[in-house]
Amino acid sequence: MLADVMPEQLIATFGITCVTYFPRSRAGRLHAATADFLANVGLPSLDADNAFSSRDDLDDAARLTCTPSLRAALEHPLHADVSSLAQSLILLEGTKKECKGLPTDEAGYQARMDAVDRLKRCIAHYDETPLGPDSPWSALLDEMALGMWG
């Protein structure tokens, strides 16, 4: 795993009711380290106001069927591994809190830009994949800097 993420970090950031654990199954097709991470650390399951949810059953092939548009969107990797995703979501939550309520003037814009730049540096420290030009993270971070998430 690329990022050291402890279960306590997810619980502290998202709350115990917003972390989903994925039990390992004998018929599981996941990479062993990924399956261990999902079973022991979990992933956040955010509320309806957030874009990310991990409440799908990874062993249910019918639920993993991709539409052509979703398949096209997933052609570009979002993260190098699941620990990177979890760590990035933890850092994103902290940055959202930092930006919340900042004024809409030039000083607020600059404060949001600085916060987003720090977030990008932190993410790039362990995984540059989510910061690629075609990544949904790029648009999300641009929107955050513009004040659309605070």
N, CA, C and O atoms as a GROMACS GRO file, in nm:
protein
  600
    1MET      N    1   0.084  -0.118   0.000
    1MET     CA    2   0.000   0.000   0.000
    1MET      C    3   0.089   0.125   0.000
    1MET      O    4   0.195   0.129   0.063
    2LEU      N    5   0.044   0.226  -0.072
    2LEU     CA    6   0.122   0.348  -0.086
    2LEU      C    7   0.113   0.440   0.035
    2LEU      O    8   0.212   0.505   0.071
    3ALA      N    9  -0.002   0.447   0.096
    3ALA     CA   10  -0.024   0.539   0.208
    3ALA      C   11  -0.052   0.459   0.334
    3ALA      O   12  -0.125   0.360   0.332
    4ASP      N   13   0.006   0.504   0.444
    4ASP     CA   14  -0.022   0.441   0.574
    4ASP      C   15  -0.150   0.501   0.630
    4ASP      O   16  -0.149   0.613   0.682
    5VAL      N   17  -0.257   0.428   0.618
    5VAL     CA   18  -0.386   0.474   0.668
    5VAL      C   19  -0.429   0.377   0.777
    5VAL      O   20  -0.435   0.256   0.756
    6MET      N   21  -0.459   0.431   0.892
    6MET     CA   22  -0.505   0.350   1.004
    6MET      C   23  -0.658   0.359   1.012
    6MET      O   24  -0.716   0.462   0.977
    7PRO      N   25  -0.721   0.252   1.058
    7PRO     CA   26  -0.868   0.257   1.071
    7PRO      C   27  -0.916   0.375   1.156
    7PRO      O   28  -1.021   0.433   1.128
    8GLU      N   29  -0.838   0.410   1.257
    8GLU     CA   30  -0.876   0.520   1.345
    8GLU      C   31  -0.885   0.653   1.271
    8GLU      O   32  -0.965   0.739   1.306
    9GLN      N   33  -0.802   0.670   1.167
    9GLN     CA   34  -0.804   0.794   1.089
    9GLN      C   35  -0.937   0.809   1.015
    9GLN      O   36  -0.997   0.916   1.014
   10LEU      N   37  -0.982   0.700   0.954
   10LEU     CA   38  -1.110   0.706   0.883
   10LEU      C   39  -1.225   0.732   0.980
   10LEU      O   40  -1.313   0.813   0.951
   11ILE      N   41  -1.223   0.666   1.094
   11ILE     CA   42  -1.330   0.684   1.193
   11ILE      C   43  -1.329   0.826   1.246
   11ILE      O   44  -1.435   0.887   1.261
   12ALA      N   45  -1.210   0.880   1.276
   12ALA     CA   46  -1.201   1.016   1.328
   12ALA      C   47  -1.248   1.120   1.226
   12ALA      O   48  -1.307   1.221   1.262
   13THR      N   49  -1.222   1.094   1.099
   13THR     CA   50  -1.257   1.190   0.995
   13THR      C   51  -1.403   1.180   0.952
   13THR      O   52  -1.469   1.282   0.934
   14PHE      N   53  -1.454   1.058   0.937
   14PHE     CA   54  -1.587   1.038   0.880
   14PHE      C   55  -1.691   0.988   0.980
   14PHE      O   56  -1.811   0.994   0.952
   15GLY      N   57  -1.648   0.938   1.095
   15GLY     CA   58  -1.740   0.882   1.194
   15GLY      C   59  -1.758   0.733   1.172
   15GLY      O   60  -1.750   0.684   1.060
   16ILE      N   61  -1.783   0.662   1.280
   16ILE     CA   62  -1.793   0.516   1.276
   16ILE      C   63  -1.905   0.468   1.183
   16ILE      O   64  -1.893   0.362   1.122
   17THR      N   65  -2.012   0.544   1.172
   17THR     CA   66  -2.124   0.499   1.088
   17THR      C   67  -2.100   0.528   0.940
   17THR      O   68  -2.178   0.486   0.855
   18CYS      N   69  -1.994   0.598   0.908
   18CYS     CA   70  -1.966   0.632   0.769
   18CYS      C   71  -1.838   0.564   0.718
   18CYS      O   72  -1.773   0.615   0.627
   19VAL      N   73  -1.804   0.451   0.777
   19VAL     CA   74  -1.693   0.371   0.726
   19VAL      C   75  -1.749   0.233   0.693
   19VAL      O   76  -1.815   0.170   0.775
   20THR      N   77  -1.723   0.189   0.572
   20THR     CA   78  -1.770   0.059   0.527
   20THR      C   79  -1.652  -0.037   0.520
   20THR      O   80  -1.547  -0.005   0.464
   21TYR      N   81  -1.671  -0.153   0.578
   21TYR     CA   82  -1.570  -0.260   0.573
   21TYR      C   83  -1.620  -0.367   0.478
   21TYR      O   84  -1.741  -0.393   0.471
   22PHE      N   85  -1.530  -0.429   0.407
   22PHE     CA   86  -1.564  -0.531   0.310
   22PHE      C   87  -1.504  -0.663   0.357
   22PHE      O   88  -1.384  -0.684   0.346
   23PRO      N   89  -1.587  -0.753   0.409
   23PRO     CA   90  -1.534  -0.881   0.456
   23PRO      C   91  -1.474  -0.960   0.341
   23PRO      O   92  -1.524  -0.958   0.229
   24ARG      N   93  -1.368  -1.030   0.372
   24ARG     CA   94  -1.305  -1.115   0.271
   24ARG      C   95  -1.390  -1.238   0.248
   24ARG      O   96  -1.446  -1.295   0.342
   25SER      N   97  -1.400  -1.278   0.125
   25SER     CA   98  -1.474  -1.401   0.094
   25SER      C   99  -1.377  -1.500   0.031
   25SER      O  100  -1.277  -1.463  -0.029
   26ARG      N  101  -1.410  -1.625   0.045
   26ARG     CA  102  -1.323  -1.729  -0.011
   26ARG      C  103  -1.317  -1.720  -0.163
   26ARG      O  104  -1.216  -1.754  -0.224
   27ALA      N  105  -1.424  -1.674  -0.222
   27ALA     CA  106  -1.429  -1.665  -0.368
   27ALA      C  107  -1.386  -1.527  -0.418
   27ALA      O  108  -1.400  -1.496  -0.536
   28GLY      N  109  -1.336  -1.444  -0.328
   28GLY     CA  110  -1.299  -1.308  -0.365
   28GLY      C  111  -1.194  -1.304  -0.474
   28GLY      O  112  -1.103  -1.387  -0.480
   29ARG      N  113  -1.208  -1.204  -0.562
   29ARG     CA  114  -1.115  -1.190  -0.674
   29ARG      C  115  -1.022  -1.071  -0.657
   29ARG      O  116  -0.953  -1.034  -0.751
   30LEU      N  117  -1.020  -1.012  -0.541
   30LEU     CA  118  -0.938  -0.893  -0.519
   30LEU      C  119  -0.794  -0.929  -0.488
   30LEU      O  120  -0.765  -1.036  -0.433
   31HIS      N  121  -0.706  -0.840  -0.523
   31HIS     CA  122  -0.564  -0.848  -0.485
   31HIS      C  123  -0.558  -0.862  -0.333
   31HIS      O  124  -0.631  -0.793  -0.262
   32ALA      N  125  -0.472  -0.947  -0.282
   32ALA     CA  126  -0.469  -0.979  -0.138
   32ALA      C  127  -0.450  -0.856  -0.051
   32ALA      O  128  -0.521  -0.839   0.048
   33ALA      N  129  -0.355  -0.769  -0.085
   33ALA     CA  130  -0.331  -0.650  -0.003
   33ALA      C  131  -0.451  -0.555  -0.008
   33ALA      O  132  -0.484  -0.492   0.093
   34THR      N  133  -0.515  -0.545  -0.122
   34THR     CA  134  -0.634  -0.462  -0.135
   34THR      C  135  -0.747  -0.518  -0.050
   34THR      O  136  -0.815  -0.445   0.022
   35ALA      N  137  -0.767  -0.649  -0.058
   35ALA     CA  138  -0.872  -0.713   0.021
   35ALA      C  139  -0.847  -0.694   0.170
   35ALA      O  140  -0.940  -0.670   0.246
   36ASP      N  141  -0.721  -0.706   0.213
   36ASP     CA  142  -0.687  -0.684   0.355
   36ASP      C  143  -0.719  -0.541   0.396
   36ASP      O  144  -0.776  -0.518   0.503
   37PHE      N  145  -0.682  -0.445   0.312
   37PHE     CA  146  -0.708  -0.303   0.343
   37PHE      C  147  -0.859  -0.279   0.356
   37PHE      O  148  -0.904  -0.217   0.452
   38LEU      N  149  -0.936  -0.328   0.261
   38LEU     CA  150  -1.081  -0.306   0.263
   38LEU      C  151  -1.148  -0.374   0.382
   38LEU      O  152  -1.246  -0.323   0.436
   39ALA      N  153  -1.095  -0.487   0.424
   39ALA     CA  154  -1.153  -0.559   0.538
   39ALA      C  155  -1.112  -0.499   0.672
   39ALA      O  156  -1.192  -0.497   0.766
   40ASN      N  157  -0.990  -0.450   0.681
   40ASN     CA  158  -0.938  -0.404   0.810
   40ASN      C  159  -0.942  -0.253   0.831
   40ASN      O  160  -0.960  -0.206   0.943
   41VAL      N  161  -0.926  -0.177   0.724
   41VAL     CA  162  -0.927  -0.030   0.733
   41VAL      C  163  -1.061   0.024   0.684
   41VAL      O  164  -1.120   0.111   0.747
   42GLY      N  165  -1.107  -0.028   0.570
   42GLY     CA  166  -1.234   0.016   0.514
   42GLY      C  167  -1.220   0.138   0.425
   42GLY      O  168  -1.110   0.188   0.400
   43LEU      N  169  -1.334   0.185   0.379
   43LEU     CA  170  -1.343   0.307   0.299
   43LEU      C  171  -1.458   0.391   0.351
   43LEU      O  172  -1.556   0.337   0.404
   44PRO      N  173  -1.447   0.523   0.338
   44PRO     CA  174  -1.557   0.608   0.384
   44PRO      C  175  -1.680   0.592   0.295
   44PRO      O  176  -1.668   0.574   0.174
   45SER      N  177  -1.793   0.599   0.356
   45SER     CA  178  -1.921   0.605   0.285
   45SER      C  179  -1.985   0.736   0.325
   45SER      O  180  -2.042   0.749   0.433
   46LEU      N  181  -1.974   0.831   0.238
   46LEU     CA  182  -2.016   0.966   0.271
   46LEU      C  183  -2.164   0.983   0.248
   46LEU      O  184  -2.229   0.899   0.185
   47ASP      N  185  -2.217   1.092   0.298
   47ASP     CA  186  -2.360   1.118   0.285
   47ASP      C  187  -2.396   1.160   0.143
   47ASP      O  188  -2.310   1.170   0.056
   48ALA      N  189  -2.522   1.186   0.122
   48ALA     CA  190  -2.573   1.215  -0.013
   48ALA      C  191  -2.516   1.344  -0.072
   48ALA      O  192  -2.523   1.363  -0.193
   49ASP      N  193  -2.461   1.431   0.011
   49ASP     CA  194  -2.405   1.556  -0.040
   49ASP      C  195  -2.267   1.538  -0.099
   49ASP      O  196  -2.212   1.632  -0.156
   50ASN      N  197  -2.209   1.420  -0.086
   50ASN     CA  198  -2.076   1.394  -0.137
   50ASN      C  199  -2.082   1.299  -0.254
   50ASN      O  200  -2.177   1.223  -0.270
   51ALA      N  201  -1.980   1.303  -0.336
   51ALA     CA  202  -1.979   1.226  -0.460
   51ALA      C  203  -1.930   1.084  -0.442
   51ALA      O  204  -1.949   1.001  -0.531
   52PHE      N  205  -1.868   1.053  -0.331
   52PHE     CA  206  -1.807   0.921  -0.316
   52PHE      C  207  -1.889   0.832  -0.224
   52PHE      O  208  -1.933   0.876  -0.117
   53SER      N  209  -1.909   0.710  -0.265
   53SER     CA  210  -1.973   0.610  -0.179
   53SER      C  211  -1.908   0.476  -0.203
   53SER      O  212  -1.879   0.440  -0.318
   54SER      N  213  -1.885   0.403  -0.097
   54SER     CA  214  -1.822   0.272  -0.110
   54SER      C  215  -1.916   0.161  -0.068
   54SER      O  216  -1.869   0.054  -0.028
   55ARG      N  217  -2.043   0.182  -0.073
   55ARG     CA  218  -2.138   0.083  -0.022
   55ARG      C  219  -2.175  -0.027  -0.122
   55ARG      O  220  -2.271  -0.101  -0.098
   56ASP      N  221  -2.104  -0.038  -0.231
   56ASP     CA  222  -2.132  -0.146  -0.325
   56ASP      C  223  -2.067  -0.275  -0.279
   56ASP      O  224  -1.964  -0.273  -0.211
   57ASP      N  225  -2.125  -0.386  -0.315
   57ASP     CA  226  -2.074  -0.518  -0.282
   57ASP      C  227  -1.974  -0.558  -0.390
   57ASP      O  228  -2.012  -0.582  -0.505
   58LEU      N  229  -1.846  -0.564  -0.354
   58LEU     CA  230  -1.742  -0.590  -0.451
   58LEU      C  231  -1.745  -0.733  -0.506
   58LEU      O  232  -1.685  -0.759  -0.611
   59ASP      N  233  -1.812  -0.824  -0.440
   59ASP     CA  234  -1.819  -0.961  -0.489
   59ASP      C  235  -1.944  -0.988  -0.571
   59ASP      O  236  -1.962  -1.101  -0.618
   60ASP      N  237  -2.030  -0.892  -0.588
   60ASP     CA  238  -2.152  -0.909  -0.665
   60ASP      C  239  -2.127  -0.860  -0.808
   60ASP      O  240  -2.135  -0.740  -0.836
   61ALA      N  241  -2.097  -0.953  -0.897
   61ALA     CA  242  -2.061  -0.917  -1.034
   61ALA      C  243  -2.169  -0.835  -1.103
   61ALA      O  244  -2.138  -0.747  -1.183
   62ALA      N  245  -2.294  -0.862  -1.074
   62ALA     CA  246  -2.403  -0.788  -1.137
   62ALA      C  247  -2.398  -0.640  -1.099
   62ALA      O  248  -2.432  -0.554  -1.180
   63ARG      N  249  -2.356  -0.611  -0.978
   63ARG     CA  250  -2.350  -0.471  -0.934
   63ARG      C  251  -2.226  -0.401  -0.987
   63ARG      O  252  -2.217  -0.278  -0.984
   64LEU      N  253  -2.129  -0.478  -1.037
   64LEU     CA  254  -2.006  -0.420  -1.089
   64LEU      C  255  -2.011  -0.397  -1.240
   64LEU      O  256  -1.912  -0.353  -1.298
   65THR      N  257  -2.123  -0.427  -1.304
   65THR     CA  258  -2.137  -0.408  -1.447
   65THR      C  259  -2.132  -0.258  -1.478
   65THR      O  260  -2.202  -0.178  -1.416
   66CYS      N  261  -2.048  -0.223  -1.573
   66CYS     CA  262  -2.030  -0.082  -1.609
   66CYS      C  263  -2.109  -0.048  -1.734
   66CYS      O  264  -2.114  -0.126  -1.830
   67THR      N  265  -2.169   0.068  -1.731
   67THR     CA  266  -2.229   0.121  -1.853
   67THR      C  267  -2.115   0.169  -1.943
   67THR      O  268  -2.005   0.191  -1.893
   68PRO      N  269  -2.138   0.186  -2.071
   68PRO     CA  270  -2.031   0.236  -2.159
   68PRO      C  271  -1.974   0.370  -2.113
   68PRO      O  272  -1.852   0.392  -2.120
   69SER      N  273  -2.060   0.460  -2.065
   69SER     CA  274  -2.009   0.591  -2.022
   69SER      C  275  -1.925   0.578  -1.895
   69SER      O  276  -1.823   0.646  -1.880
   70LEU      N  277  -1.968   0.491  -1.802
   70LEU     CA  278  -1.889   0.471  -1.680
   70LEU      C  279  -1.757   0.404  -1.715
   70LEU      O  280  -1.654   0.441  -1.660
   71ARG      N  281  -1.760   0.306  -1.805
   71ARG     CA  282  -1.637   0.238  -1.845
   71ARG      C  283  -1.539   0.339  -1.904
   71ARG      O  284  -1.419   0.333  -1.875
   72ALA      N  285  -1.587   0.432  -1.987
   72ALA     CA  286  -1.500   0.533  -2.046
   72ALA      C  287  -1.440   0.623  -1.939
   72ALA      O  288  -1.323   0.661  -1.947
   73ALA      N  289  -1.521   0.657  -1.839
   73ALA     CA  290  -1.471   0.742  -1.731
   73ALA      C  291  -1.365   0.671  -1.647
   73ALA      O  292  -1.275   0.735  -1.593
   74LEU      N  293  -1.377   0.539  -1.638
   74LEU     CA  294  -1.284   0.463  -1.554
   74LEU      C  295  -1.160   0.417  -1.630
   74LEU      O  296  -1.075   0.349  -1.572
   75GLU      N  297  -1.146   0.454  -1.756
   75GLU     CA  298  -1.029   0.415  -1.832
   75GLU      C  299  -0.903   0.482  -1.777
   75GLU      O  300  -0.793   0.428  -1.790
   76HIS      N  301  -0.919   0.596  -1.716
   76HIS     CA  302  -0.806   0.665  -1.655
   76HIS      C  303  -0.803   0.630  -1.507
   76HIS      O  304  -0.900   0.654  -1.436
   77PRO      N  305  -0.692   0.574  -1.460
   77PRO     CA  306  -0.688   0.535  -1.318
   77PRO      C  307  -0.702   0.657  -1.227
   77PRO      O  308  -0.645   0.763  -1.254
   78LEU      N  309  -0.777   0.641  -1.120
   78LEU     CA  310  -0.797   0.749  -1.024
   78LEU      C  311  -0.688   0.750  -0.918
   78LEU      O  312  -0.646   0.857  -0.873
   79HIS      N  313  -0.643   0.632  -0.877
   79HIS     CA  314  -0.541   0.617  -0.773
   79HIS      C  315  -0.459   0.494  -0.803
   79HIS      O  316  -0.505   0.401  -0.870
   80ALA      N  317  -0.337   0.492  -0.753
   80ALA     CA  318  -0.250   0.376  -0.774
   80ALA      C  319  -0.296   0.257  -0.690
   80ALA      O  320  -0.279   0.142  -0.731
   81ASP      N  321  -0.354   0.283  -0.574
   81ASP     CA  322  -0.411   0.175  -0.493
   81ASP      C  323  -0.515   0.232  -0.397
   81ASP      O  324  -0.532   0.353  -0.386
   82VAL      N  325  -0.585   0.141  -0.328
   82VAL     CA  326  -0.698   0.180  -0.243
   82VAL      C  327  -0.653   0.264  -0.122
   82VAL      O  328  -0.731   0.346  -0.074
   83SER      N  329  -0.532   0.244  -0.073
   83SER     CA  330  -0.485   0.325   0.040
   83SER      C  331  -0.469   0.471  -0.002
   83SER      O  332  -0.494   0.562   0.077
   84SER      N  333  -0.426   0.492  -0.125
   84SER     CA  334  -0.414   0.629  -0.177
   84SER      C  335  -0.550   0.696  -0.183
   84SER      O  336  -0.564   0.813  -0.147
   85LEU      N  337  -0.651   0.622  -0.229
   85LEU     CA  338  -0.787   0.676  -0.232
   85LEU      C  339  -0.833   0.715  -0.091
   85LEU      O  340  -0.883   0.825  -0.070
   86ALA      N  341  -0.815   0.626   0.004
   86ALA     CA  342  -0.859   0.653   0.142
   86ALA      C  343  -0.786   0.774   0.199
   86ALA      O  344  -0.849   0.862   0.259
   87GLN      N  345  -0.654   0.780   0.182
   87GLN     CA  346  -0.576   0.892   0.236
   87GLN      C  347  -0.617   1.023   0.169
   87GLN      O  348  -0.628   1.126   0.235
   88SER      N  349  -0.641   1.019   0.038
   88SER     CA  350  -0.681   1.140  -0.034
   88SER      C  351  -0.817   1.190   0.014
   88SER      O  352  -0.837   1.311   0.026
   89LEU      N  353  -0.910   1.100   0.042
   89LEU     CA  354  -1.041   1.141   0.093
   89LEU      C  355  -1.030   1.201   0.232
   89LEU      O  356  -1.102   1.296   0.265
   90ILE      N  357  -0.942   1.147   0.315
   90ILE     CA  358  -0.919   1.204   0.449
   90ILE      C  359  -0.866   1.347   0.434
   90ILE      O  360  -0.915   1.439   0.499
   91LEU      N  361  -0.766   1.364   0.349
   91LEU     CA  362  -0.707   1.497   0.328
   91LEU      C  363  -0.808   1.594   0.266
   91LEU      O  364  -0.811   1.712   0.301
   92LEU      N  365  -0.890   1.543   0.174
   92LEU     CA  366  -0.993   1.627   0.111
   92LEU      C  367  -1.090   1.681   0.216
   92LEU      O  368  -1.127   1.798   0.213
   93GLU      N  369  -1.132   1.596   0.309
   93GLU     CA  370  -1.223   1.641   0.414
   93GLU      C  371  -1.162   1.753   0.496
   93GLU      O  372  -1.230   1.851   0.529
   94GLY      N  373  -1.034   1.740   0.530
   94GLY     CA  374  -0.966   1.846   0.605
   94GLY      C  375  -0.960   1.977   0.527
   94GLY      O  376  -0.979   2.084   0.584
   95THR      N  377  -0.934   1.967   0.398
   95THR     CA  378  -0.927   2.087   0.314
   95THR      C  379  -1.065   2.150   0.298
   95THR      O  380  -1.077   2.272   0.297
   96LYS      N  381  -1.169   2.068   0.284
   96LYS     CA  382  -1.304   2.122   0.276
   96LYS      C  383  -1.339   2.201   0.403
   96LYS      O  384  -1.397   2.309   0.395
   97LYS      N  385  -1.302   2.148   0.518
   97LYS     CA  386  -1.328   2.219   0.644
   97LYS      C  387  -1.249   2.349   0.650
   97LYS      O  388  -1.300   2.451   0.698
   98GLU      N  389  -1.125   2.344   0.603
   98GLU     CA  390  -1.041   2.464   0.603
   98GLU      C  391  -1.100   2.574   0.514
   98GLU      O  392  -1.090   2.692   0.546
   99CYS      N  393  -1.159   2.535   0.402
   99CYS     CA  394  -1.213   2.632   0.305
   99CYS      C  395  -1.354   2.679   0.338
   99CYS      O  396  -1.398   2.783   0.289
  100LYS      N  397  -1.424   2.601   0.420
  100LYS     CA  398  -1.564   2.633   0.448
  100LYS      C  399  -1.575   2.770   0.516
  100LYS      O  400  -1.506   2.799   0.613
  101GLY      N  401  -1.661   2.852   0.463
  101GLY     CA  402  -1.687   2.982   0.524
  101GLY      C  403  -1.587   3.091   0.489
  101GLY      O  404  -1.598   3.202   0.539
  102LEU      N  405  -1.488   3.060   0.404
  102LEU     CA  406  -1.395   3.166   0.364
  102LEU      C  407  -1.469   3.270   0.281
  102LEU      O  408  -1.562   3.236   0.209
  103PRO      N  409  -1.430   3.395   0.291
  103PRO     CA  410  -1.500   3.499   0.215
  103PRO      C  411  -1.483   3.480   0.064
  103PRO      O  412  -1.394   3.408   0.020
  104THR      N  413  -1.568   3.543  -0.011
  104THR     CA  414  -1.564   3.531  -0.157
  104THR      C  415  -1.477   3.638  -0.222
  104THR      O  416  -1.474   3.652  -0.344
  105ASP      N  417  -1.406   3.714  -0.140
  105ASP     CA  418  -1.319   3.818  -0.194
  105ASP      C  419  -1.184   3.759  -0.236
  105ASP      O  420  -1.164   3.638  -0.230
  106GLU      N  421  -1.092   3.845  -0.278
  106GLU     CA  422  -0.960   3.802  -0.326
  106GLU      C  423  -0.882   3.728  -0.217
  106GLU      O  424  -0.812   3.631  -0.247
  107ALA      N  425  -0.892   3.773  -0.093
  107ALA     CA  426  -0.821   3.705   0.017
  107ALA      C  427  -0.875   3.564   0.038
  107ALA      O  428  -0.798   3.471   0.063
  108GLY      N  429  -1.006   3.547   0.029
  108GLY     CA  430  -1.066   3.415   0.042
  108GLY      C  431  -1.024   3.324  -0.072
  108GLY      O  432  -0.995   3.206  -0.052
  109TYR      N  433  -1.023   3.380  -0.193
  109TYR     CA  434  -0.980   3.302  -0.310
  109TYR      C  435  -0.836   3.255  -0.291
  109TYR      O  436  -0.804   3.139  -0.316
  110GLN      N  437  -0.750   3.347  -0.246
  110GLN     CA  438  -0.609   3.311  -0.227
  110GLN      C  439  -0.594   3.206  -0.118
  110GLN      O  440  -0.511   3.116  -0.130
  111ALA      N  441  -0.672   3.216  -0.012
  111ALA     CA  442  -0.666   3.116   0.096
  111ALA      C  443  -0.710   2.979   0.045
  111ALA      O  444  -0.652   2.877   0.082
  112ARG      N  445  -0.814   2.977  -0.040
  112ARG     CA  446  -0.858   2.849  -0.098
  112ARG      C  447  -0.753   2.793  -0.192
  112ARG      O  448  -0.726   2.673  -0.191
  113MET      N  449  -0.693   2.878  -0.273
  113MET     CA  450  -0.586   2.833  -0.364
  113MET      C  451  -0.470   2.773  -0.285
  113MET      O  452  -0.417   2.669  -0.321
  114ASP      N  453  -0.432   2.840  -0.177
  114ASP     CA  454  -0.322   2.790  -0.093
  114ASP      C  455  -0.358   2.655  -0.032
  114ASP      O  456  -0.275   2.564  -0.027
  115ALA      N  457  -0.482   2.642   0.016
  115ALA     CA  458  -0.526   2.515   0.076
  115ALA      C  459  -0.525   2.403  -0.027
  115ALA      O  460  -0.481   2.292   0.002
  116VAL      N  461  -0.574   2.431  -0.147
  116VAL     CA  462  -0.576   2.331  -0.254
  116VAL      C  463  -0.434   2.295  -0.296
  116VAL      O  464  -0.405   2.178  -0.321
  117ASP      N  465  -0.346   2.393  -0.303
  117ASP     CA  466  -0.206   2.364  -0.337
  117ASP      C  467  -0.142   2.273  -0.232
  117ASP      O  468  -0.067   2.182  -0.267
  118ARG      N  469  -0.170   2.298  -0.105
  118ARG     CA  470  -0.117   2.211   0.001
  118ARG      C  471  -0.173   2.070  -0.012
  118ARG      O  472  -0.100   1.972   0.004
  119LEU      N  473  -0.302   2.060  -0.042
  119LEU     CA  474  -0.365   1.929  -0.062
  119LEU      C  475  -0.298   1.854  -0.177
  119LEU      O  476  -0.267   1.736  -0.164
  120LYS      N  477  -0.276   1.922  -0.289
  120LYS     CA  478  -0.211   1.859  -0.404
  120LYS      C  479  -0.072   1.810  -0.368
  120LYS      O  480  -0.034   1.699  -0.407
  121ARG      N  481   0.005   1.890  -0.296
  121ARG     CA  482   0.140   1.848  -0.256
  121ARG      C  483   0.135   1.725  -0.166
  121ARG      O  484   0.215   1.633  -0.180
  122CYS      N  485   0.040   1.723  -0.073
  122CYS     CA  486   0.027   1.608   0.017
  122CYS      C  487  -0.010   1.482  -0.060
  122CYS      O  488   0.047   1.376  -0.036
  123ILE      N  489  -0.103   1.494  -0.153
  123ILE     CA  490  -0.143   1.378  -0.233
  123ILE      C  491  -0.027   1.332  -0.322
  123ILE      O  492   0.001   1.212  -0.330
  124ALA      N  493   0.041   1.425  -0.387
  124ALA     CA  494   0.152   1.391  -0.477
  124ALA      C  495   0.265   1.323  -0.402
  124ALA      O  496   0.344   1.249  -0.461
  125HIS      N  497   0.275   1.347  -0.272
  125HIS     CA  498   0.382   1.285  -0.192
  125HIS      C  499   0.375   1.133  -0.199
  125HIS      O  500   0.479   1.067  -0.199
  126TYR      N  501   0.254   1.076  -0.204
  126TYR     CA  502   0.241   0.931  -0.208
  126TYR      C  503   0.181   0.878  -0.338
  126TYR      O  504   0.193   0.759  -0.365
  127ASP      N  505   0.117   0.963  -0.418
  127ASP     CA  506   0.056   0.913  -0.542
  127ASP      C  507   0.022   1.031  -0.633
  127ASP      O  508  -0.064   1.113  -0.599
  128GLU      N  509   0.088   1.039  -0.747
  128GLU     CA  510   0.059   1.148  -0.842
  128GLU      C  511  -0.056   1.115  -0.937
  128GLU      O  512  -0.103   1.202  -1.010
  129THR      N  513  -0.101   0.990  -0.936
  129THR     CA  514  -0.207   0.946  -1.027
  129THR      C  515  -0.332   1.034  -1.022
  129THR      O  516  -0.382   1.074  -1.128
  130PRO      N  517  -0.384   1.068  -0.902
  130PRO     CA  518  -0.508   1.146  -0.901
  130PRO      C  519  -0.492   1.290  -0.949
  130PRO      O  520  -0.591   1.361  -0.966
  131LEU      N  521  -0.370   1.334  -0.971
  131LEU     CA  522  -0.348   1.473  -1.010
  131LEU      C  523  -0.324   1.488  -1.160
  131LEU      O  524  -0.286   1.596  -1.206
  132GLY      N  525  -0.346   1.381  -1.236
  132GLY     CA  526  -0.330   1.387  -1.381
  132GLY      C  527  -0.433   1.478  -1.445
  132GLY      O  528  -0.537   1.505  -1.385
  133PRO      N  529  -0.406   1.525  -1.566
  133PRO     CA  530  -0.496   1.621  -1.631
  133PRO      C  531  -0.636   1.565  -1.659
  133PRO      O  532  -0.732   1.642  -1.664
  134ASP      N  533  -0.649   1.435  -1.679
  134ASP     CA  534  -0.780   1.376  -1.709
  134ASP      C  535  -0.852   1.325  -1.586
  134ASP      O  536  -0.960   1.267  -1.598
  135SER      N  537  -0.794   1.345  -1.470
  135SER     CA  538  -0.852   1.291  -1.347
  135SER      C  539  -0.968   1.378  -1.298
  135SER      O  540  -0.962   1.500  -1.307
  136PRO      N  541  -1.073   1.315  -1.245
  136PRO     CA  542  -1.182   1.392  -1.184
  136PRO      C  543  -1.134   1.476  -1.068
  136PRO      O  544  -1.196   1.577  -1.035
  137TRP      N  545  -1.025   1.436  -1.004
  137TRP     CA  546  -0.970   1.516  -0.894
  137TRP      C  547  -0.931   1.656  -0.941
  137TRP      O  548  -0.949   1.752  -0.867
  138SER      N  549  -0.879   1.668  -1.063
  138SER     CA  550  -0.838   1.799  -1.114
  138SER      C  551  -0.954   1.896  -1.118
  138SER      O  552  -0.942   2.010  -1.073
  139ALA      N  553  -1.068   1.851  -1.172
  139ALA     CA  554  -1.186   1.938  -1.177
  139ALA      C  555  -1.237   1.968  -1.037
  139ALA      O  556  -1.274   2.082  -1.008
  140LEU      N  557  -1.240   1.868  -0.950
  140LEU     CA  558  -1.286   1.888  -0.813
  140LEU      C  559  -1.201   1.993  -0.741
  140LEU      O  560  -1.255   2.081  -0.674
  141LEU      N  561  -1.069   1.983  -0.755
  141LEU     CA  562  -0.982   2.077  -0.685
  141LEU      C  563  -0.992   2.218  -0.744
  141LEU      O  564  -0.983   2.316  -0.671
  142ASP      N  565  -1.012   2.227  -0.875
  142ASP     CA  566  -1.035   2.359  -0.936
  142ASP      C  567  -1.163   2.421  -0.880
  142ASP      O  568  -1.166   2.539  -0.846
  143GLU      N  569  -1.269   2.341  -0.871
  143GLU     CA  570  -1.396   2.390  -0.816
  143GLU      C  571  -1.379   2.433  -0.670
  143GLU      O  572  -1.434   2.535  -0.629
  144MET      N  573  -1.304   2.356  -0.594
  144MET     CA  574  -1.281   2.391  -0.454
  144MET      C  575  -1.209   2.524  -0.443
  144MET      O  576  -1.244   2.608  -0.359
  145ALA      N  577  -1.107   2.544  -0.527
  145ALA     CA  578  -1.032   2.670  -0.525
  145ALA      C  579  -1.121   2.788  -0.561
  145ALA      O  580  -1.100   2.899  -0.511
  146LEU      N  581  -1.220   2.766  -0.645
  146LEU     CA  582  -1.312   2.873  -0.686
  146LEU      C  583  -1.423   2.899  -0.585
  146LEU      O  584  -1.504   2.990  -0.603
  147GLY      N  585  -1.427   2.818  -0.479
  147GLY     CA  586  -1.526   2.840  -0.374
  147GLY      C  587  -1.655   2.763  -0.394
  147GLY      O  588  -1.754   2.792  -0.326
  148MET      N  589  -1.657   2.668  -0.484
  148MET     CA  590  -1.780   2.595  -0.512
  148MET      C  591  -1.807   2.485  -0.409
  148MET      O  592  -1.915   2.426  -0.411
  149TRP      N  593  -1.712   2.456  -0.320
  149TRP     CA  594  -1.727   2.350  -0.220
  149TRP      C  595  -1.721   2.407  -0.080
  149TRP      O  596  -1.690   2.332   0.012
  150GLY      N  597  -1.748   2.530  -0.060
  150GLY     CA  598  -1.736   2.583   0.074
  150GLY      C  599  -1.837   2.684   0.107
  150GLY      O  600  -1.838   2.737   0.218
   0.00000   0.00000   0.00000
